[in-house]
């Protein structure tokens, strides 16, 4: 069964400069918790306890976050502040963490390929931490894991987006096999609106079967020398089966400043305040 989840986190986060000049964008806090921790918690909820990070220069803070800080814990031990570490302690206790580097920024496809040494020859999930997904029930990865148990093929998460935004995304076309689930027949990376095969955009949640690695190796670099995962997935769809799933939940684009602020406000009102009330009652 699925147990491994890969986080490509080597990007520079240029849209958040100068904040990300010396700090990973994945460590930007949504109120009091770094963005990447939300993704890791979603993976753990889905039963994926082996977490792998494809990192780059300047990403050491991610490794430090998912580790024990003995000095800090000793300093606040026995005080009222100790409870604020509970969430990350739970994550550290429930998962193992491994790391490898993407030496050169050559696109998401290449980042996933670099992660092969962490996931080996088995199916795995991929989370792009920039996409924050929240809901009141089972998380997006958990929903996709249930689908994988049934279909045993690669799955991408998709959502409907306005046509004027479609050029920002990979886009799918397919045959709907049941409500909210398509067998992919076409997949295009960031097409002009007038050329997009649909308005169903791929977001940062994937389940991939291990044959994707050979397909990535066969994929020639595209624009800016980047290897696109959508190209490899299209080849996989043409040779076998790739599903697109319109997930239940709400997505925030935390790779943009506007989306990050929207997510922060939502998390403050709907996640942080209820959690603080619960902590105060302990």
GIPE-V251280 format. One record per pair of residues at least 12 apart in sequence whose ideal C-beta (glycine too) atoms are under 6 Angstrom apart, sorted by sequence separation. I is the first residue (numbers start at 0). J is the second residue. D is the distance in whole Angstrom. If there is no record, write none. Layout:
i: {I:I}
j: {J:J}
d: {D:D}
This chain:
i: {12:101:171:172:218:172:218:99:157:171:124:215:8:99:139:170:214:99:169:97:170:211:214:214:166:172:166:170:172:170:165:171:162:165:170:65:168:169:165:26:23:162:23:4:23:160:159:188:160:188:157:4:186:8:9:50:54:157:158:2:9:3:4:5:6:7:8:9:48:49:50:51:52:53:54:55:155:156:186:2:186:53:156:202:8:43:155:39:43:154:183:153:153:53:183:147:53:169:183:53:181:51:143:180:139:51:179:173:130:171:130:127:47:125:124:153:122:157:38:121:152:153:154:155:156:157:120:38:154:156:9:35:34:37:44:45:45:41:44:115:42:41:45:7:25:112:142:108:139:5:139:134:3:132:133:109:5:108:132:106:108:3:4:5:6:105:106:108:130:131:1:105:106:107:131:108:129:129:131:1:82:34:29:29:30:29:30:30}
j: {24:113:183:184:230:185:231:113:171:186:140:231:25:116:156:187:231:117:188:117:190:231:234:235:189:196:191:195:197:196:192:199:192:195:200:96:200:201:198:60:58:198:60:42:61:198:198:227:200:229:199:47:229:52:53:94:98:201:202:47:54:49:50:51:52:53:54:55:94:95:96:97:98:99:100:101:201:202:232:49:233:101:204:250:58:93:205:90:94:206:236:207:208:110:241:206:113:229:243:114:243:114:206:244:204:117:245:243:202:243:203:203:124:205:206:235:208:243:126:209:240:241:242:243:244:245:209:128:244:246:101:128:128:131:138:140:141:138:141:212:140:140:144:110:128:215:246:215:246:114:248:248:118:248:249:226:123:226:250:225:227:123:124:125:126:225:226:228:250:251:122:226:227:228:253:231:253:254:262:144:278:253:262:263:266:266:267:271}
d: {3:5:5:6:5:4:5:6:6:5:6:5:5:6:6:5:4:6:5:5:6:6:5:6:6:4:6:5:5:6:5:5:5:5:6:5:4:4:6:5:5:6:6:4:6:6:5:5:4:4:5:4:5:5:6:5:6:6:6:6:6:4:6:5:5:5:6:3:5:5:5:5:5:6:6:6:5:5:6:5:4:5:4:6:6:5:5:6:6:4:4:5:5:5:4:5:5:4:5:5:4:6:5:6:5:4:4:6:5:5:4:3:6:4:5:6:5:5:4:6:4:5:5:5:6:6:5:4:6:5:4:5:5:6:5:4:4:4:6:5:6:5:5:4:5:5:6:5:5:4:5:3:5:5:6:4:6:4:5:3:5:4:4:5:6:6:4:4:6:4:6:6:6:5:5:6:5:4:5:6:5:6:6:5:5:5:5:4}
